[in-house]
Amino acid sequence: MLVLGIETSCDETAAAVVKNGHTVLSSCVSSSVHLHQRFGGIVPEIASRFHLEYIIPVTTAALKEAKASFSDIDLIAVTHTPGLVGSLLVGVSFAKALSLGLAAPLLGVNHIHAHLFSPFLNKKRLTFPFIGLVVSGGHTSIALVRGVESIRIIGRTRDDAAGEAFDKVAKIMELPYPGGPVIDTLARTVKDSPFHFNCAQFEDSFDFSFSGIKTDVLYTWQKLKTRTRKTKAQIACAFQQEAVNTIVRKSIAACRYYNIKTLCVGGGVTCNSLLRERLIEEGGKQGITVLPAEKRFCIDNAAMIAGLGYHLYKKGRRSDYTLSACATR
């Protein structure tokens, strides 16, 4: 069964063809991040216009890479929530048109749920139950997953998402956007740091907060008399260590609380080298198998949409043409 996935939730226009829910035949992504860099963040109107321009070329490229045609597609899965509503509308409208024209079934997929299952792409079996961690620019969530239709969010950020905090800290230090990769690279240039930052902690909760540590960095930066590249690296190092340690600590704690030995990790911040290292290291100490998504499937992509769409379809899920974009879910 070939599933065409469509993803337009934020600034990446993506299409993919996935066979039987796990074998990725193609995954094409075109990002508009270069258009947003001058603004230091995503501009929704620019993102949606980019999707309009690139959705057809990206889908065509995905079909070509998969050596498939529209007539070979058995299901069209599309992100319909959460995300930027203007961007989502482009993907949903395009998927509806394809579904109608091809007489192929349509299925709306939750973007965050798809990230939870992204570590299973190119693997033949889903493993339940597992604790899922999604760390991205817009979301930081922990979920208890007992099946494709049994997903319960048990922890979430109460303010900034982790990726958002990375971007804002980079902006404070006048570093390029997006800030995550820049801070990761910069932090690696020093072995330790004289600076210390702390994330807010919540007793008896798996929730996160990254707003306070971002403000702490801001005040520290404003008090500095000299701002050298080494100083920036030391701040980046201290900030990244605390943010990563908080994410790792909460995720492993959730696994221990529910006595679950598998932790699946997805979302753009999962590309962070320290986060991947620390999760695997701490998981190993606790006897927990950590499954981070392949880096190409950490960023927003359509392969994860097609993959989860297949499994939901097999469970009897369908969408009709009243399917609508929803910014939050």
Secondary structure, DSSP 8 states (H G I E B T S, - for coil): -EEEEEE-SSSEEEEEEEETTTEEEEEEEEE-HHHHGGGTS--HHHHHHHHHHHHHHHHHHHHHHTT--GGG--EEEEEEESS-HHHHHHHHHHHHHHHHHHT--EEEEEHHHHHHHGGGTT-S---SSEEEEEE-SS-EEEEEEEETTEEEEEEEBSSS-HHHHHHHHHHHTT--SSHHHHHHHHHTT-S--S--------TT---B--HHHHHHHHHHHHH-S---HHHHHHHHHHHHHHHHHHHHHHHHHHHHHTT--EEEEESGGGG-HHHHHHHHHHHHHHT-EEEE--GGGTSS-SHHHHHHHHHHHHTT--B-TT----S--
